[in-house]
Amino acid sequence: MKKNMGNLDRALRVLAAILFGVLYFTQMVTGTLGIVLVVLGAIFLATSMISFCPLYTIVGMNTCDNKGKNSHKHK
């Protein structure tokens, strides 16, 4: 499994997961929407930890910085 998530993407997902958790556990968001946010937050945390998002491969997206690749183009 090749990494396809950059550091900024990973950090934003962790922050979103924390926000979703806070909203749910402080009961600011409840019911079905609250459960959806908690599940989405768990997915965000999991994908951030492994630096891989399966959805990105489906849509051909990659936010991982490729240091060393094509570095000669940025001179």
Z-matrix of the N, CA and C atoms (Angstrom, degrees):
N
C 1 1.443
C 2 1.532 1 107.97
N 3 1.314 2 116.18 1 117.34
C 4 1.458 3 122.24 2 -177.76
C 5 1.527 4 109.70 3 -88.38
N 6 1.322 5 116.78 4 136.14
C 7 1.458 6 121.13 5 179.01
C 8 1.524 7 109.97 6 -62.89
N 9 1.336 8 115.27 7 138.08
C 10 1.457 9 118.76 8 177.53
C 11 1.533 10 112.17 9 -136.39
N 12 1.336 11 116.04 10 18.75
C 13 1.459 12 120.47 11 179.25
C 14 1.524 13 110.14 12 -125.11
N 15 1.314 14 115.95 13 130.57
C 16 1.449 15 121.40 14 177.75
C 17 1.527 16 111.17 15 -84.00
N 18 1.337 17 115.11 16 172.99
C 19 1.469 18 120.44 17 -177.32
C 20 1.517 19 112.86 18 -63.86
N 21 1.326 20 118.21 19 -40.91
C 22 1.461 21 120.49 20 179.51
C 23 1.521 22 110.43 21 -63.74
N 24 1.310 23 116.64 22 -43.90
C 25 1.461 24 121.89 23 178.42
C 26 1.527 25 110.41 24 -59.73
N 27 1.325 26 116.60 25 -44.97
C 28 1.461 27 121.12 26 -179.92
C 29 1.529 28 110.77 27 -63.48
N 30 1.336 29 116.92 28 -43.94
C 31 1.466 30 121.04 29 -179.21
C 32 1.526 31 111.42 30 -64.00
N 33 1.322 32 116.40 31 -41.64
C 34 1.466 33 119.67 32 178.87
C 35 1.528 34 111.77 33 -64.68
N 36 1.326 35 116.33 34 -36.85
C 37 1.462 36 119.69 35 177.86
C 38 1.528 37 111.55 36 -67.13
N 39 1.328 38 116.74 37 -40.02
C 40 1.471 39 119.99 38 177.90
C 41 1.527 40 109.84 39 -64.35
N 42 1.330 41 117.11 40 -43.99
C 43 1.459 42 120.29 41 178.37
C 44 1.531 43 111.56 42 -61.95
N 45 1.323 44 116.84 43 -41.71
C 46 1.464 45 120.53 44 177.80
C 47 1.530 46 110.47 45 -63.35
N 48 1.326 47 117.27 46 -41.48
C 49 1.459 48 121.14 47 179.51
C 50 1.530 49 110.77 48 -63.01
N 51 1.329 50 116.47 49 -41.28
C 52 1.468 51 120.24 50 177.68
C 53 1.527 52 109.75 51 -63.38
N 54 1.325 53 116.37 52 -45.60
C 55 1.464 54 120.69 53 179.11
C 56 1.529 55 110.63 54 -59.60
N 57 1.324 56 117.21 55 -45.33
C 58 1.463 57 120.59 56 179.64
C 59 1.520 58 110.92 57 -61.22
N 60 1.334 59 116.30 58 -41.78
C 61 1.461 60 120.28 59 178.63
C 62 1.518 61 112.06 60 -63.59
N 63 1.318 62 116.63 61 -43.54
C 64 1.467 63 120.93 62 178.90
C 65 1.524 64 110.57 63 -62.79
N 66 1.325 65 116.56 64 -45.02
C 67 1.462 66 120.05 65 179.30
C 68 1.522 67 111.66 66 -60.06
N 69 1.325 68 116.38 67 -40.14
C 70 1.466 69 119.91 68 -178.35
C 71 1.530 70 111.78 69 -74.51
N 72 1.329 71 116.88 70 -48.98
C 73 1.465 72 119.52 71 -173.54
C 74 1.527 73 113.75 72 -76.00
N 75 1.326 74 117.79 73 -15.94
C 76 1.469 75 120.03 74 172.05
C 77 1.526 76 110.28 75 -93.65
N 78 1.302 77 116.18 76 4.65
C 79 1.463 78 125.29 77 177.57
C 80 1.522 79 113.00 78 60.52
N 81 1.324 80 115.93 79 29.89
C 82 1.464 81 119.85 80 172.80
C 83 1.520 82 109.67 81 -77.50
N 84 1.329 83 116.36 82 -29.58
C 85 1.461 84 122.60 83 174.42
C 86 1.520 85 106.57 84 -126.23
N 87 1.316 86 116.68 85 125.05
C 88 1.462 87 120.78 86 -177.14
C 89 1.528 88 110.20 87 -129.74
N 90 1.298 89 114.92 88 -179.31
C 91 1.457 90 120.97 89 176.56
C 92 1.508 91 112.97 90 70.68
N 93 1.320 92 114.47 91 -149.98
C 94 1.463 93 121.11 92 -176.41
C 95 1.521 94 111.43 93 -62.26
N 96 1.319 95 117.25 94 -42.55
C 97 1.458 96 120.07 95 179.50
C 98 1.527 97 110.86 96 -61.75
N 99 1.312 98 117.78 97 -39.73
C 100 1.459 99 121.43 98 177.75
C 101 1.508 100 112.06 99 -62.08
N 102 1.318 101 116.62 100 -43.13
C 103 1.466 102 121.12 101 179.31
C 104 1.524 103 110.50 102 -66.06
N 105 1.320 104 116.30 103 -41.50
C 106 1.470 105 120.39 104 177.64
C 107 1.530 106 110.16 105 -60.74
N 108 1.329 107 117.68 106 -42.72
C 109 1.459 108 120.79 107 179.14
C 110 1.522 109 112.09 108 -64.28
N 111 1.330 110 117.50 109 -40.07
C 112 1.463 111 120.51 110 179.10
C 113 1.528 112 110.56 111 -65.43
N 114 1.314 113 116.99 112 -42.84
C 115 1.468 114 120.88 113 178.68
C 116 1.527 115 109.97 114 -64.70
N 117 1.322 116 117.15 115 -44.21
C 118 1.450 117 120.93 116 178.40
C 119 1.525 118 110.92 117 -63.11
N 120 1.320 119 116.86 118 -39.81
C 121 1.462 120 120.79 119 176.49
C 122 1.515 121 111.96 120 -62.53
N 123 1.328 122 116.91 121 -40.35
C 124 1.471 123 120.58 122 177.94
C 125 1.527 124 110.69 123 -64.30
N 126 1.319 125 116.38 124 -39.41
C 127 1.465 126 120.30 125 177.58
C 128 1.526 127 110.01 126 -65.72
N 129 1.334 128 116.45 127 -42.56
C 130 1.462 129 120.36 128 177.62
C 131 1.523 130 110.98 129 -59.41
N 132 1.329 131 116.99 130 -44.46
C 133 1.472 132 119.84 131 179.58
C 134 1.525 133 111.57 132 -63.70
N 135 1.320 134 116.21 133 -44.43
C 136 1.466 135 120.14 134 -178.70
C 137 1.525 136 111.49 135 -62.94
N 138 1.332 137 116.62 136 -46.19
C 139 1.462 138 118.92 137 -178.96
C 140 1.531 139 111.25 138 -68.47
N 141 1.324 140 117.21 139 -31.45
C 142 1.469 141 120.37 140 177.39
C 143 1.518 142 111.29 141 -67.67
N 144 1.320 143 116.48 142 -38.07
C 145 1.465 144 120.28 143 -178.60
C 146 1.522 145 111.82 144 -66.96
N 147 1.321 146 117.48 145 -35.04
C 148 1.461 147 119.85 146 -177.90
C 149 1.530 148 112.65 147 -99.56
N 150 1.334 149 117.02 148 -1.31
C 151 1.471 150 123.01 149 179.23
C 152 1.523 151 112.80 150 56.47
N 153 1.311 152 116.69 151 33.33
C 154 1.460 153 120.85 152 -179.02
C 155 1.520 154 109.86 153 -141.90
N 156 1.327 155 116.03 154 129.32
C 157 1.454 156 121.78 155 176.71
C 158 1.527 157 108.56 156 -119.45
N 159 1.327 158 117.43 157 114.51
C 160 1.467 159 119.92 158 -179.53
C 161 1.532 160 112.88 159 -59.15
N 162 1.310 161 117.24 160 -33.34
C 163 1.464 162 120.49 161 179.44
C 164 1.530 163 111.40 162 -63.86
N 165 1.330 164 116.32 163 -35.07
C 166 1.465 165 120.42 164 178.38
C 167 1.521 166 111.03 165 -61.59
N 168 1.325 167 118.45 166 -37.77
C 169 1.464 168 119.95 167 179.83
C 170 1.521 169 110.72 168 -68.43
N 171 1.324 170 117.01 169 -34.08
C 172 1.467 171 120.56 170 179.66
C 173 1.525 172 110.61 171 -66.08
N 174 1.341 173 116.58 172 -42.01
C 175 1.465 174 120.15 173 -177.52
C 176 1.532 175 112.63 174 -93.42
N 177 1.326 176 117.42 175 -0.28
C 178 1.460 177 121.79 176 177.50
C 179 1.521 178 113.74 177 74.15
N 180 1.308 179 116.97 178 32.17
C 181 1.459 180 121.31 179 -177.94
C 182 1.524 181 110.21 180 -101.36
N 183 1.336 182 115.93 181 149.59
C 184 1.454 183 121.00 182 178.11
C 185 1.526 184 108.12 183 -152.57
N 186 1.340 185 117.78 184 117.53
C 187 1.463 186 121.06 185 179.34
C 188 1.524 187 111.60 186 -104.65
N 189 1.310 188 116.17 187 4.33
C 190 1.464 189 121.01 188 -179.93
C 191 1.515 190 109.22 189 -75.00
N 192 1.342 191 116.14 190 130.36
C 193 1.456 192 118.61 191 177.98
C 194 1.527 193 108.21 192 -75.04
N 195 1.297 194 115.01 193 132.09
C 196 1.469 195 121.24 194 -176.53
C 197 1.513 196 109.50 195 -101.53
N 198 1.324 197 116.97 196 72.97
C 199 1.463 198 120.71 197 178.69
C 200 1.518 199 109.13 198 -64.08
N 201 1.303 200 114.17 199 134.73
C 202 1.453 201 118.84 200 -179.35
C 203 1.516 202 112.21 201 97.04
N 204 1.323 203 117.92 202 -34.29
C 205 1.453 204 120.93 203 177.85
C 206 1.524 205 109.23 204 -81.71
N 207 1.294 206 116.51 205 128.98
C 208 1.454 207 122.60 206 177.67
C 209 1.522 208 112.82 207 54.65
N 210 1.334 209 117.51 208 27.63
C 211 1.461 210 119.63 209 -178.86
C 212 1.522 211 111.96 210 -67.67
N 213 1.340 212 116.99 211 -20.94
C 214 1.453 213 119.35 212 -180.00
C 215 1.522 214 112.05 213 -70.53
N 216 1.302 215 118.85 214 -17.66
C 217 1.458 216 122.61 215 -179.95
C 218 1.522 217 111.97 216 -75.64
N 219 1.323 218 118.35 217 -18.54
C 220 1.455 219 121.96 218 -175.28
C 221 1.522 220 113.07 219 -98.99
N 222 1.307 221 117.97 220 23.42
C 223 1.472 222 121.15 221 -178.71
C 224 1.489 223 111.33 222 -82.54
